[in-house]
């Protein structure tokens, strides 16, 4: 009897080993390898991670070859920006089919909008963006306004703030609108773009604020020149910027013995795809795990975001202008909201709504079930942009006493000339993330 039991246990162990071997073989056949040797499964990186040295080197070389015609260009102050005179970007740096004067035309109210690709209007033409639709909505109400769109694809909140600071004295807006998606909060914690999105074709670094003695300190500013990026990554564990790069966790790059079993790495990557626990928020398949969460209002991501918005709003108020936050939920945000009535970042969202003028769009977008809201690469459709603009226009009309100054009363005639003309949707960036 004992002999039979031992035999059964041996056979069971052999069967388990064979099964594990078959699974391991199958996993290895499914995995893909990047030029740096990083293993991926359906765009999800498998640990141990590998620094994207060769990929970054190739992207820099590709950028340098097309620099004279690139839509997104390296910028010492912002990391990257839109090239004036290309892709529908006018002389003041705004996306429009016409030029804007540095001086606000007499009797006209000027609204400047800042943000990432959802503000810029990726995948739609200039006249199909929510910025242009906002101008149309307000003009239809008899207000003489012009809306300048300074959105830049892939921007974080800190970059949007710095872009406003750069354009502040150039266009002198009466209203400053920051259109944001909540992924931008996590971008605030990033310095090297290719460490945040491992397949990014933007090889640049970005400036980053850090909390210091209750205030904000700007690091990597001016940003690192292109020829220093790869050498810095090669010696990254010892570089001062490593402590400020949230998406570089040294332990994730260690070749532990158990990672030789690729099935274990795949299982860990699979767990990261689930929104489980306060430390497990998934952003994108190509983004490495994030050691902070929207669930933690006391965490760096939330506190840094609120601090940037606080400084921004105070400086706008100092210009005798109005600062407005515009919430732009992504497709997965709306799916969760329709199902649960909440969003994963609810604590931070509530805190921002209490401190700043916030225009909410999630209800009107969530209710538009019969309307196609997202383009193939997950940016807003023209219809979604129109819904956003209507919500923002309604709120701005309610707030008109705070920004519609006596010197700019609505004129009884037609709205001012210079409405942006139709322009084809430019391909300013190679990525689908905003």
C-alpha positions in Angstrom: 0.0 0.0 0.0 2.8 2.4 1.0 4.6 1.5 -2.2 1.5 2.3 -4.3 1.1 5.7 -2.6 4.7 6.6 -3.2 4.3 5.6 -6.9 1.2 7.7 -7.2 3.0 10.7 -5.7 6.0 10.2 -8.0 3.7 10.0 -11.0 1.8 13.1 -9.8 5.1 15.0 -9.5 6.2 13.9 -12.9 2.9 15.0 -14.4 3.1 18.4 -12.7 6.6 18.9 -14.0 5.6 17.9 -17.5 2.6 20.2 -17.3 4.7 23.1 -16.0 7.2 22.4 -18.8 4.5 22.5 -21.4 3.2 25.8 -20.0 6.7 27.3 -19.8 7.3 26.3 -23.4 4.0 27.8 -24.5 4.7 31.0 -22.7 8.2 31.3 -24.3 6.7 30.9 -27.7 4.2 33.6 -27.1 6.6 36.2 -25.7 8.1 38.9 -27.8 11.6 40.5 -27.4 12.5 44.1 -27.9 15.8 45.4 -29.4 17.0 45.7 -25.8 16.0 42.1 -24.9 13.0 43.2 -22.9 10.3 40.4 -23.0 6.7 41.4 -23.7 3.4 39.7 -23.8 0.8 41.7 -25.7 2.7 44.9 -24.9 3.0 44.1 -21.2 6.6 44.0 -20.1 7.8 40.9 -18.3 10.2 41.1 -15.3 13.1 41.4 -15.0 12.9 44.7 -16.8 15.6 46.0 -19.1 16.6 49.6 -19.5 15.6 50.7 -23.0 19.1 51.9 -24.1 19.1 50.7 -27.7 15.5 51.7 -28.2 16.1 55.2 -26.9 19.3 55.5 -29.0 17.4 54.6 -32.1 14.5 57.0 -31.4 17.0 59.9 -30.8 18.7 59.1 -34.1 15.3 58.9 -35.9 14.3 62.2 -34.4 17.5 64.0 -35.4 17.0 62.8 -39.0 13.5 64.3 -39.2 14.0 67.2 -36.8 13.4 69.8 -39.5 9.9 68.5 -40.3 8.9 66.9 -36.9 5.6 68.1 -35.4 6.8 67.5 -31.8 10.3 68.9 -31.2 12.7 68.9 -28.3 12.4 71.9 -26.0 14.8 72.8 -23.2 12.0 74.3 -21.0 9.2 71.8 -21.5 10.9 68.6 -22.7 9.0 68.7 -26.0 6.5 71.0 -27.7 4.7 71.7 -30.9 6.8 73.3 -33.6 5.4 76.7 -34.7 4.5 76.8 -38.3 4.0 73.1 -38.7 0.9 70.9 -38.4 -1.5 73.8 -38.0 0.4 75.5 -35.2 0.4 79.3 -35.6 3.0 81.9 -34.7 2.0 82.1 -31.0 2.1 78.3 -30.6 -1.6 77.7 -30.7 -3.3 75.1 -32.8 -5.6 77.0 -35.2 -6.2 77.6 -38.9 -5.5 81.3 -38.5 -2.9 83.5 -36.8 -3.5 85.1 -33.4 -2.2 88.5 -32.5 0.1 88.8 -29.4 -2.3 91.6 -28.4 -5.9 90.7 -27.6 -8.1 92.5 -30.1 -10.2 95.3 -28.6 -13.4 94.2 -27.1 -12.5 90.5 -27.3 -12.2 88.1 -24.4 -9.3 85.6 -24.7 -9.4 82.1 -23.4 -6.3 79.9 -23.4 -6.6 76.2 -23.0 -3.7 73.9 -21.9 -3.4 70.1 -21.6 -2.3 66.9 -23.4 -3.6 65.2 -26.6 -7.2 65.4 -25.4 -6.9 69.2 -25.4 -4.8 69.4 -28.5 -7.4 67.2 -30.3 -5.4 64.2 -31.6 -7.3 62.3 -34.3 -9.5 65.2 -35.3 -9.1 68.4 -37.2 -8.6 71.8 -35.6 -12.2 72.8 -36.0 -13.4 69.5 -34.4 -11.6 70.1 -31.1 -13.4 71.0 -27.9 -11.4 74.3 -27.9 -12.8 75.3 -31.2 -16.3 74.1 -30.3 -16.1 76.2 -27.1 -15.4 79.3 -29.2 -18.4 78.6 -31.3 -20.7 78.0 -28.3 -19.7 81.2 -26.6 -20.0 83.3 -29.8 -23.5 81.8 -30.3 -24.3 83.4 -27.0 -23.2 86.8 -28.2 -19.8 86.9 -26.5 -16.8 88.2 -28.5 -14.2 85.6 -27.7 -11.3 83.8 -29.1 -10.0 80.4 -27.8 -6.4 79.6 -28.2 -5.5 75.9 -28.0 -2.1 75.2 -26.4 -2.5 71.5 -25.8 0.5 69.3 -26.5 0.4 65.5 -26.9 1.8 63.4 -24.1 2.0 66.3 -21.7 1.9 66.0 -17.9 0.3 68.6 -15.6 3.6 70.1 -14.8 4.4 70.6 -18.5 1.0 72.2 -19.1 1.7 74.6 -16.3 5.1 75.4 -17.6 3.7 76.0 -21.1 1.2 78.4 -19.6 4.0 80.2 -17.9 5.9 80.5 -21.2 2.8 81.8 -23.1 1.5 83.9 -20.2 2.8 87.3 -21.2 2.6 86.5 -24.9 -1.2 86.1 -25.1 -2.4 87.5 -21.7 -5.7 85.4 -21.4 -8.7 86.4 -19.4 -9.5 82.7 -18.7 -7.0 79.8 -18.4 -8.5 76.3 -18.8 -6.5 73.2 -17.9 -8.1 70.2 -19.6 -6.7 67.0 -18.0 -7.0 63.3 -17.9 -6.0 61.6 -14.7 -3.2 59.7 -16.2 -1.5 63.1 -16.4 -1.1 62.8 -12.6 1.2 59.9 -13.0 3.2 61.6 -15.7 4.1 64.2 -13.1 6.2 61.6 -11.5 8.2 60.8 -14.7 11.5 62.2 -16.1 12.6 59.8 -18.9 9.7 59.2 -21.3 11.0 55.8 -22.4 10.9 54.6 -18.8 7.3 55.5 -18.6 6.1 54.1 -21.9 8.6 51.5 -22.9 7.8 51.6 -26.6 7.6 55.4 -26.7 8.9 57.1 -29.9 9.5 60.3 -27.8 13.0 59.8 -26.6 13.1 63.0 -24.5 13.2 63.8 -20.8 10.8 66.2 -19.1 11.1 68.6 -16.2 9.6 67.3 -12.9 8.5 69.1 -9.8 9.3 67.5 -6.4 7.8 68.4 -3.0 10.4 70.2 -0.9 9.8 71.8 2.5 6.2 72.3 1.8 6.9 73.9 -1.6 7.8 72.9 -5.2 11.3 72.4 -6.5 11.9 71.9 -10.3 14.5 69.2 -11.3 15.9 68.4 -14.7 15.3 72.0 -15.8 16.5 72.9 -18.4 16.0 69.4 -19.6 18.8 67.0 -20.4 20.3 67.5 -23.9 19.6 64.6 -26.3 23.3 63.5 -26.4 23.3 63.0 -22.6 20.2 60.8 -22.3 21.6 57.4 -23.2 24.9 57.8 -21.3 22.7 58.8 -18.3 20.6 55.7 -18.6 23.6 53.5 -18.9 24.8 54.7 -15.4 21.3 55.4 -14.2 21.4 53.6 -10.8 24.0 56.1 -9.6 22.5 59.2 -11.3 20.9 61.9 -9.1 17.8 61.8 -11.3 17.2 58.2 -10.5 15.7 59.1 -7.1 13.1 61.2 -8.9 12.1 58.7 -11.6 9.2 56.8 -10.2 9.2 54.4 -13.1 12.6 53.1 -12.3 12.5 50.7 -9.4 16.0 49.0 -9.1 14.5 45.7 -7.8 12.4 45.3 -10.9 15.6 45.1 -13.0 17.3 42.4 -11.0 17.6 39.1 -12.7 16.4 36.9 -9.8 16.6 33.1 -10.3 12.8 32.7 -10.3 12.4 35.1 -13.3 14.1 32.5 -15.5 10.7 30.8 -15.4 8.9 33.1 -17.9 5.6 31.7 -16.8 6.1 33.3 -13.4 6.9 36.7 -15.0 3.8 36.4 -17.1 1.7 35.6 -14.1 3.0 38.7 -12.3 2.3 40.8 -15.4 -1.2 39.4 -15.5 -1.8 40.5 -11.9 -0.7 44.0 -12.8 -3.5 44.1 -15.4 -6.0 44.0 -12.6 -7.1 47.1 -10.7 -6.6 45.4 -7.4 -5.5 47.0 -4.1 -4.4 50.5 -3.4 -1.0 49.9 -4.9 -2.1 48.1 -8.0 -3.6 50.7 -10.3 -3.0 49.8 -13.9 -2.4 52.6 -16.4 -1.3 51.1 -19.7 0.1 47.8 -20.8 3.4 49.5 -21.7 3.7 51.4 -18.4 5.7 49.7 -15.7 4.1 49.2 -12.3 3.4 52.3 -10.3 4.3 52.4 -6.6 1.7 55.0 -5.7 -2.1 55.3 -6.2 -5.0 57.7 -6.6 -6.5 55.9 -3.6 -3.9 57.5 -1.4 -4.7 61.2 -1.1 -1.6 61.6 1.1 0.7 60.0 -1.6 3.2 61.9 -3.7 1.1 61.7 -6.9 -1.9 63.4 -5.4 0.0 65.9 -3.2 2.2 67.0 -6.1 -0.8 67.5 -8.4 -2.7 69.6 -5.9 0.4 71.7 -5.2 1.0 72.4 -9.0 -2.7 73.3 -9.4 -2.5 75.5 -6.4 0.5 77.5 -7.6 -1.0 77.7 -11.1 -4.3 79.0 -9.9 -2.7 81.6 -7.6 -0.5 82.9 -10.4 -3.5 83.1 -12.8 -5.4 85.0 -10.1 -2.4 87.4 -9.9 -3.0 88.2 -13.5 -6.6 89.1 -12.7 -7.7 86.0 -14.8 -9.9 83.0 -14.0 -8.4 79.5 -13.6 -10.6 76.5 -14.5 -10.0 72.8 -14.4 -11.8 70.7 -17.0 -12.1 66.9 -16.3 -11.7 64.8 -19.5 -12.4 61.2 -18.6 -10.9 58.4 -20.8 -12.9 55.5 -22.1 -12.0 53.2 -19.2 -12.8 55.9 -16.7 -16.3 56.1 -18.2 -16.8 52.4 -18.2 -16.0 52.2 -14.5 -18.3 55.2 -13.8 -21.2 53.7 -15.7 -20.8 50.5 -13.7 -20.0 51.8 -10.2 -20.9 55.5 -10.2 -17.4 56.2 -9.1 -13.9 56.5 -10.6 -10.7 55.0 -9.2 -9.3 58.4 -8.6 -12.3 59.7 -6.7 -10.5 61.0 -3.6 -8.2 63.2 -5.6 -11.0 64.3 -7.8 -13.1 65.3 -4.9 -10.2 67.2 -3.3 -9.6 69.1 -6.5 -13.2 70.0 -6.9 -13.3 71.5 -3.4 -10.2 73.7 -4.0 -10.6 74.8 -7.6 -13.2 75.7 -10.2 -13.9 72.4 -11.7 -16.0 71.7 -14.8 -17.3 68.1 -14.7 -18.0 66.2 -17.9 -18.3 62.5 -16.8 -22.1 62.5 -16.4 -22.9 64.0 -19.8 -20.4 61.7 -21.5 -21.5 58.6 -19.6 -25.1 59.3 -20.5 -24.3 59.6 -24.2 -24.6 55.9 -24.8 -25.9 56.3 -28.3 -23.0 58.6 -29.3 -19.7 57.4 -30.5 -17.3 59.1 -28.1 -13.8 57.7 -28.9 -11.7 57.5 -32.0 -9.7 54.4 -32.9 -6.7 55.5 -30.7 -9.0 56.4 -27.8 -9.2 60.2 -28.2 -12.5 62.1 -28.3 -14.6 62.1 -31.4 -16.0 65.5 -32.7 -19.3 64.6 -31.0 -17.6 64.0 -27.7 -15.6 67.3 -28.0 -18.9 69.1 -28.7 -20.4 67.7 -25.5 -17.3 68.8 -23.5 -17.4 72.3 -25.0 -21.1 72.7 -24.2 -20.5 71.8 -20.5 -17.6 74.2 -20.3 -19.4 77.0 -22.1 -22.4 76.7 -19.7 -20.1 76.9 -16.7 -18.2 79.9 -18.1 -21.4 81.7 -18.8 -22.4 81.2 -15.2 -19.0 82.5 -14.1 -19.1 85.5 -16.6 -19.1 88.2 -13.9 -15.7 86.8 -12.8 -14.0 87.1 -16.2 -16.1 89.1 -18.6 -14.6 92.5 -17.9 -16.3 95.8 -18.6 -13.7 96.6 -21.3 -14.7 93.5 -23.2 -18.5 93.6 -23.2 -20.1 91.5 -25.9 -20.5 93.5 -29.1 -24.0 93.7 -30.7 -22.7 92.7 -34.1 -21.2 89.5 -35.5 -18.4 87.8 -33.6 -14.9 88.9 -34.4 -13.2 87.7 -37.5 -10.6 85.0 -37.5 -12.5 81.8 -36.7 -10.1 78.9 -37.2 -10.5 77.4 -40.6 -10.8 73.7 -41.2 -7.5 71.9 -41.1 -6.6 68.2 -41.6 -5.9 66.2 -38.4 -2.1 66.4 -38.1 0.0 63.4 -37.0 2.1 65.3 -34.5 3.2 62.4 -32.5 3.8 58.7 -33.1 2.0 57.5 -30.0 -1.6 56.7 -29.2 -1.3 57.5 -25.5 -2.4 61.1 -24.8 
